[in-house]
């Protein structure tokens, strides 16, 4: 009997292909004689990989996420917190406007190289890639609708998106330390 290593599936799945992968798992289990049990296992695997949240992906902006206050020197940022995979996937897509003092902070489970693009994002943004202690690692300016990747210079857990040029206007650069409850002291 063939074996499917469920743990290896997570490494192969991205938000854009997880429905397809779940379907392939169902088909493979059915071909192996998995029957109802196989469909149940595939459904559970799909649910564990966030298929349900991807199926609910929208073309509307996220406006009701939790918020956190971030201090940047003399400036206060009111940031929405995107912490689940589906919240991070949508990010600031479809937003038509955003006040100067607002942004969105993306929170990841552990430090890693983070890359962002601007698909379906109407606003020009600057992304600050932030270390666990709140230190800005690097800042990238991003053009609306671009699928070019903008990446962290080293592994980070946080990315803060603000209106493009916000960090430059405030003279905030790599090495500057932001303060928020999210960051380790």
Wavefront OBJ file of the C-alpha trace (Angstrom):
o trace
v 0.000 0.000 0.000
v 1.301 3.486 -0.888
v 1.957 5.947 1.938
v 1.334 9.686 1.974
v 3.485 11.661 4.394
v 1.036 14.292 5.663
v 3.857 16.369 7.212
v 5.515 16.847 3.836
v 2.293 18.248 2.362
v 2.498 21.394 4.476
v 5.854 22.275 2.877
v 4.375 22.017 -0.617
v 1.256 24.058 -0.066
v 0.792 27.759 -0.564
v -2.455 29.703 -0.057
v -2.989 29.781 -3.815
v -2.774 26.030 -4.354
v -4.069 24.440 -1.150
v -7.555 23.722 -2.567
v -5.939 21.946 -5.495
v -3.646 19.967 -3.186
v -6.571 18.926 -0.947
v -8.420 17.718 -4.065
v -5.343 15.717 -5.151
v -5.112 14.150 -1.686
v -8.759 13.060 -1.922
v -8.177 11.598 -5.390
v -4.983 9.809 -4.292
v -6.619 8.353 -1.179
v -9.616 7.229 -3.222
v -7.314 5.529 -5.740
v -5.593 3.781 -2.834
v -8.916 2.434 -1.605
v -9.214 4.983 1.182
v -12.979 5.322 0.664
v -14.862 7.410 3.208
v -11.927 7.260 5.622
v -9.647 8.686 2.933
v -12.045 11.541 2.203
v -12.303 12.262 5.947
v -8.508 12.346 6.321
v -8.131 14.597 3.280
v -10.810 16.924 4.629
v -9.035 17.130 7.972
v -5.701 17.780 6.240
v -7.337 20.533 4.161
v -8.880 22.112 7.249
v -5.558 22.018 9.084
v -3.876 23.815 6.209
v -6.327 26.688 6.235
v -8.354 25.687 3.189
v -11.495 27.054 4.799
v -9.982 30.492 5.279
v -8.612 30.586 1.739
v -12.004 29.645 0.332
v -13.382 32.733 2.086
v -10.763 35.038 0.533
v -12.418 38.264 -0.450
v -12.032 41.270 -2.667
v -12.906 43.665 0.152
v -10.432 45.456 2.446
v -9.852 44.224 5.990
v -10.985 47.017 8.271
v -11.844 45.239 11.516
v -8.598 43.564 12.553
v -7.270 44.045 16.102
v -5.084 47.123 16.546
v -1.893 47.887 18.399
v -0.188 51.180 19.171
v 3.438 51.388 18.015
v 5.748 54.183 19.145
v 8.322 55.475 16.662
v 10.211 58.207 18.491
v 7.753 61.111 18.841
v 5.228 59.437 16.538
v 2.349 57.072 17.335
v 1.235 54.493 14.788
v -2.226 52.910 14.947
v -1.558 49.540 13.300
v -3.958 46.796 12.375
v -2.541 43.386 13.330
v -2.517 40.700 10.611
v -1.505 37.508 12.392
v -3.306 34.591 10.730
v -2.270 33.259 7.306
v -5.482 34.537 5.683
v -5.151 37.983 7.317
v -1.529 38.224 6.148
v -2.476 37.067 2.649
v -5.078 39.835 2.231
v -3.075 42.492 4.089
v -3.859 45.972 2.755
v -5.241 44.708 -0.553
v -8.295 46.569 -1.859
v -7.799 49.548 0.513
v -8.578 52.820 -1.264
v -7.409 55.145 1.512
v -5.501 54.993 4.781
v -4.818 57.814 7.266
v -1.157 58.877 7.607
v -0.831 57.613 11.190
v -2.272 54.156 10.389
v -0.609 51.035 9.065
v -0.665 47.264 9.244
v 1.773 45.042 11.114
v 2.198 41.489 9.908
v 3.083 39.058 12.691
v 4.725 35.730 11.848
v 5.221 32.724 14.140
v 9.019 32.795 13.945
v 11.775 34.835 12.289
v 12.237 34.045 8.595
v 13.094 35.830 5.369
v 9.887 37.721 4.564
v 9.007 38.896 1.055
v 6.030 41.070 0.118
v 4.406 42.151 -3.128
v 1.581 44.529 -4.019
v -0.916 42.453 -6.008
v -4.404 44.027 -5.683
v -2.979 46.794 -3.487
v -4.073 50.273 -4.579
v -1.938 52.340 -2.179
v 1.813 52.931 -2.576
v 3.408 51.564 0.606
v 6.683 51.394 2.496
v 7.404 48.162 4.353
v 9.660 48.142 7.410
v 11.038 44.694 8.163
v 11.383 44.472 11.951
v 13.400 42.201 14.265
v 11.955 40.640 17.442
v 13.280 43.525 19.565
v 11.556 46.194 17.429
v 14.659 47.222 15.476
v 14.035 48.172 11.839
v 16.187 45.865 9.703
v 15.416 47.475 6.336
v 12.711 49.516 4.603
v 11.413 48.904 1.077
v 9.177 51.189 -1.010
v 6.544 49.280 -3.006
v 4.517 50.368 -6.050
v 0.787 49.620 -6.326
v -0.186 46.419 -8.182
v 3.435 45.300 -8.573
v 4.256 41.618 -8.274
v 7.936 42.390 -7.635
v 9.176 40.892 -4.372
v 10.445 43.169 -1.610
v 12.317 41.163 1.014
v 13.839 41.482 4.445
v 17.629 41.784 4.621
v 17.660 39.054 7.307
v 15.077 36.853 9.053
v 12.344 38.868 10.838
v 9.008 38.166 12.568
v 7.347 41.507 11.858
v 6.643 43.689 8.825
v 5.026 47.115 9.215
v 3.388 48.657 6.151
v 2.736 52.411 6.108
v 1.942 54.899 3.357
v 4.915 55.177 1.020
v 7.481 57.660 2.297
v 6.160 57.728 5.886
v 9.410 56.367 7.365
v 11.584 58.693 5.244
v 9.522 61.774 6.206
v 10.004 60.900 9.872
v 13.728 60.195 9.317
v 13.304 56.583 10.511
v 15.909 54.224 9.053
v 17.423 50.783 9.516
v 18.644 50.459 13.102
v 15.854 52.595 14.605
v 13.969 50.813 17.389
v 10.161 50.826 17.493
v 8.298 50.219 20.771
v 5.165 48.054 21.065
v 3.851 45.227 23.258
v 4.593 42.838 20.365
v 8.337 43.392 20.513
v 10.724 41.746 22.990
v 12.652 44.120 25.211
l 1 2 3 4 5 6 7 8 9 10 11 12 13 14 15 16 17 18 19 20 21 22 23 24 25 26 27 28 29 30 31 32 33 34 35 36 37 38 39 40 41 42 43 44 45 46 47 48 49 50 51 52 53 54 55 56 57 58 59 60 61 62 63 64 65 66 67 68 69 70 71 72 73 74 75 76 77 78 79 80 81 82 83 84 85 86 87 88 89 90 91 92 93 94 95 96 97 98 99 100 101 102 103 104 105 106 107 108 109 110 111 112 113 114 115 116 117 118 119 120 121 122 123 124 125 126 127 128 129 130 131 132 133 134 135 136 137 138 139 140 141 142 143 144 145 146 147 148 149 150 151 152 153 154 155 156 157 158 159 160 161 162 163 164 165 166 167 168 169 170 171 172 173 174 175 176 177 178 179 180 181 182 183 184 185
